[in-house]
Amino acid sequence: MAQVDIAGSIPAFRLARGRVATIAVNSFLFKQPVMVGDLVSFYADVARIGRTSITVNVEVYAERGVYHEVVKVTEATLTYVAVGPDRRPRPVTGETEA
């Protein structure tokens, strides 16, 4: 779960041009288990931009076995809020923090 949060925070951080904080895990679906030896890939896309918040969809795929089968193992939607140096919400289109 922590890796999904990190993956989702990257596009949110870039879009906010600064620090973001996770404020909600809107959904988290475990479709299949991740096995020892799986190569795991995370894909994150911005779903919604609010005044101070950014909602991101994250999909997780695992490549497994000798045939390199790729299966979707997890999908989640998380919401982040842009925060300023004072750790208070700031507009997404606002200035970057120093």
ZAFI-584514 format. One record per atom (N, C-alpha, C): residue number from 1; atom name; residue in one letter; x, y, z. Coordinates in steps of 0.2 Angstrom, whole numbers, plus 5000, padded with zeros to 4 digits. Layout:
REM residues N
(rec NUM, CA, A, (X, Y, Z))
...
END
This chain:
REM residues 98
(rec 1, N, M, (5004, 4994, 5000))
(rec 1, CA, M, (5000, 5000, 5000))
(rec 1, C, M, (5004, 5006, 5000))
(rec 2, N, A, (5010, 5006, 5003))
(rec 2, CA, A, (5014, 5012, 5004))
(rec 2, C, A, (5017, 5014, 4997))
(rec 3, N, Q, (5019, 5008, 4993))
(rec 3, CA, Q, (5021, 5010, 4986))
(rec 3, C, Q, (5016, 5013, 4982))
(rec 4, N, V, (5010, 5011, 4983))
(rec 4, CA, V, (5005, 5014, 4979))
(rec 4, C, V, (5004, 5021, 4980))
(rec 5, N, D, (5004, 5023, 4987))
(rec 5, CA, D, (5004, 5030, 4989))
(rec 5, C, D, (5010, 5034, 4986))
(rec 6, N, I, (5016, 5031, 4986))
(rec 6, CA, I, (5022, 5035, 4983))
(rec 6, C, I, (5021, 5036, 4976))
(rec 7, N, A, (5018, 5030, 4972))
(rec 7, CA, A, (5017, 5031, 4965))
(rec 7, C, A, (5012, 5036, 4963))
(rec 8, N, G, (5007, 5037, 4967))
(rec 8, CA, G, (5002, 5042, 4966))
(rec 8, C, G, (5004, 5049, 4968))
(rec 9, N, S, (5008, 5049, 4972))
(rec 9, CA, S, (5011, 5056, 4974))
(rec 9, C, S, (5015, 5059, 4969))
(rec 10, N, I, (5018, 5055, 4965))
(rec 10, CA, I, (5023, 5058, 4960))
(rec 10, C, I, (5020, 5063, 4955))
(rec 11, N, P, (5014, 5061, 4952))
(rec 11, CA, P, (5011, 5065, 4947))
(rec 11, C, P, (5008, 5071, 4951))
(rec 12, N, A, (5005, 5070, 4957))
(rec 12, CA, A, (5002, 5075, 4961))
(rec 12, C, A, (5008, 5080, 4963))
(rec 13, N, F, (5013, 5078, 4965))
(rec 13, CA, F, (5019, 5083, 4967))
(rec 13, C, F, (5021, 5087, 4961))
(rec 14, N, R, (5022, 5084, 4955))
(rec 14, CA, R, (5023, 5087, 4949))
(rec 14, C, R, (5018, 5093, 4947))
(rec 15, N, L, (5012, 5091, 4947))
(rec 15, CA, L, (5007, 5095, 4945))
(rec 15, C, L, (5006, 5101, 4950))
(rec 16, N, A, (5007, 5099, 4957))
(rec 16, CA, A, (5006, 5105, 4962))
(rec 16, C, A, (5013, 5109, 4962))
(rec 17, N, R, (5018, 5106, 4959))
(rec 17, CA, R, (5024, 5110, 4959))
(rec 17, C, R, (5027, 5111, 4966))
(rec 18, N, G, (5026, 5106, 4970))
(rec 18, CA, G, (5028, 5106, 4977))
(rec 18, C, G, (5025, 5101, 4982))
(rec 19, N, R, (5026, 5101, 4988))
(rec 19, CA, R, (5024, 5096, 4993))
(rec 19, C, R, (5016, 5095, 4992))
(rec 20, N, V, (5015, 5088, 4993))
(rec 20, CA, V, (5008, 5086, 4994))
(rec 20, C, V, (5007, 5081, 5000))
(rec 21, N, A, (5001, 5081, 5002))
(rec 21, CA, A, (5000, 5076, 5008))
(rec 21, C, A, (4994, 5072, 5006))
(rec 22, N, T, (4994, 5066, 5007))
(rec 22, CA, T, (4988, 5061, 5006))
(rec 22, C, T, (4983, 5063, 5011))
(rec 23, N, I, (4977, 5064, 5008))
(rec 23, CA, I, (4971, 5066, 5012))
(rec 23, C, I, (4966, 5060, 5012))
(rec 24, N, A, (4966, 5056, 5007))
(rec 24, CA, A, (4961, 5051, 5006))
(rec 24, C, A, (4963, 5045, 5002))
(rec 25, N, V, (4961, 5039, 5004))
(rec 25, CA, V, (4962, 5033, 5000))
(rec 25, C, V, (4955, 5032, 4998))
(rec 26, N, N, (4953, 5034, 4992))
(rec 26, CA, N, (4946, 5034, 4990))
(rec 26, C, N, (4943, 5026, 4988))
(rec 27, N, S, (4948, 5023, 4986))
(rec 27, CA, S, (4947, 5016, 4984))
(rec 27, C, S, (4953, 5012, 4984))
(rec 28, N, F, (4953, 5006, 4985))
(rec 28, CA, F, (4959, 5001, 4985))
(rec 28, C, F, (4957, 4994, 4984))
(rec 29, N, L, (4958, 4991, 4978))
(rec 29, CA, L, (4956, 4985, 4976))
(rec 29, C, L, (4961, 4980, 4975))
(rec 30, N, F, (4962, 4975, 4979))
(rec 30, CA, F, (4967, 4970, 4978))
(rec 30, C, F, (4964, 4964, 4973))
(rec 31, N, K, (4966, 4964, 4967))
(rec 31, CA, K, (4963, 4959, 4962))
(rec 31, C, K, (4967, 4953, 4962))
(rec 32, N, Q, (4973, 4953, 4963))
(rec 32, CA, Q, (4977, 4946, 4964))
(rec 32, C, Q, (4983, 4948, 4968))
(rec 33, N, P, (4985, 4942, 4971))
(rec 33, CA, P, (4991, 4943, 4976))
(rec 33, C, P, (4998, 4945, 4972))
(rec 34, N, V, (5002, 4948, 4975))
(rec 34, CA, V, (5009, 4949, 4972))
(rec 34, C, V, (5013, 4943, 4975))
(rec 35, N, M, (5016, 4940, 4971))
(rec 35, CA, M, (5020, 4934, 4973))
(rec 35, C, M, (5028, 4936, 4973))
(rec 36, N, V, (5031, 4932, 4977))
(rec 36, CA, V, (5039, 4932, 4978))
(rec 36, C, V, (5041, 4931, 4971))
(rec 37, N, G, (5046, 4936, 4968))
(rec 37, CA, G, (5049, 4935, 4962))
(rec 37, C, G, (5045, 4939, 4956))
(rec 38, N, D, (5039, 4942, 4958))
(rec 38, CA, D, (5036, 4946, 4953))
(rec 38, C, D, (5039, 4952, 4952))
(rec 39, N, L, (5039, 4955, 4945))
(rec 39, CA, L, (5042, 4961, 4944))
(rec 39, C, L, (5036, 4966, 4944))
(rec 40, N, V, (5035, 4971, 4948))
(rec 40, CA, V, (5029, 4975, 4949))
(rec 40, C, V, (5030, 4982, 4946))
(rec 41, N, S, (5025, 4984, 4942))
(rec 41, CA, S, (5025, 4991, 4939))
(rec 41, C, S, (5019, 4995, 4941))
(rec 42, N, F, (5020, 5001, 4942))
(rec 42, CA, F, (5015, 5006, 4945))
(rec 42, C, F, (5014, 5011, 4939))
(rec 43, N, Y, (5007, 5012, 4938))
(rec 43, CA, Y, (5006, 5017, 4933))
(rec 43, C, Y, (5001, 5022, 4936))
(rec 44, N, A, (5002, 5028, 4936))
(rec 44, CA, A, (4998, 5033, 4939))
(rec 44, C, A, (4996, 5039, 4934))
(rec 45, N, D, (4989, 5040, 4935))
(rec 45, CA, D, (4986, 5046, 4930))
(rec 45, C, D, (4982, 5050, 4935))
(rec 46, N, V, (4983, 5057, 4933))
(rec 46, CA, V, (4978, 5061, 4937))
(rec 46, C, V, (4971, 5061, 4934))
(rec 47, N, A, (4967, 5060, 4939))
(rec 47, CA, A, (4960, 5059, 4937))
(rec 47, C, A, (4956, 5066, 4938))
(rec 48, N, R, (4958, 5070, 4943))
(rec 48, CA, R, (4954, 5076, 4944))
(rec 48, C, R, (4959, 5081, 4948))
(rec 49, N, I, (4958, 5087, 4946))
(rec 49, CA, I, (4961, 5093, 4949))
(rec 49, C, I, (4956, 5097, 4952))
(rec 50, N, G, (4957, 5098, 4959))
(rec 50, CA, G, (4952, 5103, 4962))
(rec 50, C, G, (4956, 5110, 4964))
(rec 51, N, R, (4954, 5114, 4968))
(rec 51, CA, R, (4957, 5120, 4969))
(rec 51, C, R, (4963, 5119, 4973))
(rec 52, N, T, (4963, 5114, 4978))
(rec 52, CA, T, (4969, 5112, 4982))
(rec 52, C, T, (4971, 5105, 4982))
(rec 53, N, S, (4967, 5101, 4979))
(rec 53, CA, S, (4967, 5094, 4979))
(rec 53, C, S, (4968, 5091, 4972))
(rec 54, N, I, (4971, 5085, 4972))
(rec 54, CA, I, (4973, 5081, 4965))
(rec 54, C, I, (4971, 5074, 4967))
(rec 55, N, T, (4967, 5071, 4963))
(rec 55, CA, T, (4965, 5064, 4963))
(rec 55, C, T, (4968, 5060, 4958))
(rec 56, N, V, (4971, 5055, 4960))
(rec 56, CA, V, (4976, 5051, 4956))
(rec 56, C, V, (4973, 5043, 4956))
(rec 57, N, N, (4973, 5040, 4950))
(rec 57, CA, N, (4971, 5033, 4949))
(rec 57, C, N, (4978, 5030, 4948))
(rec 58, N, V, (4979, 5024, 4952))
(rec 58, CA, V, (4985, 5020, 4951))
(rec 58, C, V, (4983, 5013, 4950))
(rec 59, N, E, (4987, 5010, 4945))
(rec 59, CA, E, (4986, 5003, 4943))
(rec 59, C, E, (4993, 5000, 4944))
(rec 60, N, V, (4992, 4994, 4947))
(rec 60, CA, V, (4998, 4990, 4948))
(rec 60, C, V, (4998, 4983, 4944))
(rec 61, N, Y, (5003, 4982, 4941))
(rec 61, CA, Y, (5004, 4976, 4937))
(rec 61, C, Y, (5010, 4972, 4939))
(rec 62, N, A, (5009, 4965, 4939))
(rec 62, CA, A, (5015, 4961, 4940))
(rec 62, C, A, (5016, 4956, 4934))
(rec 63, N, E, (5023, 4956, 4933))
(rec 63, CA, E, (5025, 4951, 4928))
(rec 63, C, E, (5028, 4945, 4931))
(rec 64, N, R, (5025, 4939, 4929))
(rec 64, CA, R, (5027, 4933, 4933))
(rec 64, C, R, (5028, 4927, 4929))
(rec 65, N, G, (5031, 4923, 4931))
(rec 65, CA, G, (5032, 4916, 4928))
(rec 65, C, G, (5037, 4916, 4922))
(rec 66, N, V, (5038, 4910, 4920))
(rec 66, CA, V, (5043, 4909, 4915))
(rec 66, C, V, (5040, 4912, 4908))
(rec 67, N, Y, (5034, 4912, 4908))
(rec 67, CA, Y, (5031, 4915, 4902))
(rec 67, C, Y, (5030, 4923, 4902))
(rec 68, N, H, (5032, 4926, 4907))
(rec 68, CA, H, (5031, 4933, 4909))
(rec 68, C, H, (5024, 4935, 4908))
(rec 69, N, E, (5020, 4932, 4911))
(rec 69, CA, E, (5013, 4934, 4911))
(rec 69, C, E, (5012, 4940, 4915))
(rec 70, N, V, (5008, 4945, 4912))
(rec 70, CA, V, (5007, 4951, 4915))
(rec 70, C, V, (5000, 4952, 4918))
(rec 71, N, V, (4999, 4953, 4924))
(rec 71, CA, V, (4992, 4953, 4927))
(rec 71, C, V, (4991, 4959, 4931))
(rec 72, N, K, (4985, 4962, 4931))
(rec 72, CA, K, (4984, 4968, 4935))
(rec 72, C, K, (4983, 4965, 4943))
(rec 73, N, V, (4986, 4968, 4947))
(rec 73, CA, V, (4986, 4965, 4954))
(rec 73, C, V, (4982, 4970, 4959))
(rec 74, N, T, (4982, 4976, 4957))
(rec 74, CA, T, (4979, 4981, 4962))
(rec 74, C, T, (4977, 4987, 4958))
(rec 75, N, E, (4972, 4991, 4960))
(rec 75, CA, E, (4970, 4997, 4957))
(rec 75, C, E, (4968, 5001, 4963))
(rec 76, N, A, (4969, 5008, 4963))
(rec 76, CA, A, (4967, 5012, 4969))
(rec 76, C, A, (4966, 5019, 4966))
(rec 77, N, T, (4963, 5023, 4970))
(rec 77, CA, T, (4962, 5030, 4969))
(rec 77, C, T, (4963, 5034, 4975))
(rec 78, N, L, (4968, 5039, 4975))
(rec 78, CA, L, (4970, 5042, 4981))
(rec 78, C, L, (4969, 5050, 4979))
(rec 79, N, T, (4968, 5054, 4985))
(rec 79, CA, T, (4968, 5061, 4984))
(rec 79, C, T, (4973, 5064, 4988))
(rec 80, N, Y, (4976, 5069, 4985))
(rec 80, CA, Y, (4982, 5073, 4988))
(rec 80, C, Y, (4980, 5080, 4989))
(rec 81, N, V, (4983, 5083, 4994))
(rec 81, CA, V, (4981, 5091, 4994))
(rec 81, C, V, (4988, 5094, 4994))
(rec 82, N, A, (4989, 5099, 4990))
(rec 82, CA, A, (4995, 5103, 4989))
(rec 82, C, A, (4995, 5107, 4996))
(rec 83, N, V, (5001, 5107, 4999))
(rec 83, CA, V, (5003, 5111, 5005))
(rec 83, C, V, (5009, 5116, 5004))
(rec 84, N, G, (5008, 5121, 5008))
(rec 84, CA, G, (5013, 5126, 5007))
(rec 84, C, G, (5018, 5125, 5013))
(rec 85, N, P, (5023, 5129, 5014))
(rec 85, CA, P, (5028, 5129, 5019))
(rec 85, C, P, (5025, 5128, 5026))
(rec 86, N, D, (5020, 5131, 5027))
(rec 86, CA, D, (5016, 5131, 5033))
(rec 86, C, D, (5012, 5125, 5034))
(rec 87, N, R, (5012, 5120, 5030))
(rec 87, CA, R, (5009, 5114, 5030))
(rec 87, C, R, (5001, 5115, 5029))
(rec 88, N, R, (4999, 5120, 5027))
(rec 88, CA, R, (4992, 5122, 5026))
(rec 88, C, R, (4990, 5121, 5018))
(rec 89, N, P, (4984, 5119, 5017))
(rec 89, CA, P, (4982, 5119, 5010))
(rec 89, C, P, (4984, 5125, 5006))
(rec 90, N, R, (4986, 5124, 5000))
(rec 90, CA, R, (4987, 5130, 4995))
(rec 90, C, R, (4984, 5128, 4988))
(rec 91, N, P, (4983, 5133, 4984))
(rec 91, CA, P, (4980, 5132, 4978))
(rec 91, C, P, (4985, 5128, 4974))
(rec 92, N, V, (4982, 5123, 4970))
(rec 92, CA, V, (4987, 5119, 4965))
(rec 92, C, V, (4990, 5123, 4960))
(rec 93, N, T, (4987, 5128, 4958))
(rec 93, CA, T, (4991, 5133, 4953))
(rec 93, C, T, (4995, 5138, 4956))
(rec 94, N, G, (4995, 5138, 4963))
(rec 94, CA, G, (4999, 5143, 4967))
(rec 94, C, G, (5006, 5142, 4966))
(rec 95, N, E, (5010, 5146, 4969))
(rec 95, CA, E, (5017, 5147, 4968))
(rec 95, C, E, (5020, 5141, 4972))
(rec 96, N, T, (5026, 5139, 4969))
(rec 96, CA, T, (5030, 5133, 4972))
(rec 96, C, T, (5033, 5135, 4979))
(rec 97, N, E, (5034, 5130, 4983))
(rec 97, CA, E, (5037, 5132, 4990))
(rec 97, C, E, (5044, 5132, 4989))
(rec 98, N, A, (5047, 5136, 4993))
(rec 98, CA, A, (5054, 5137, 4993))
(rec 98, C, A, (5058, 5132, 4997))
END
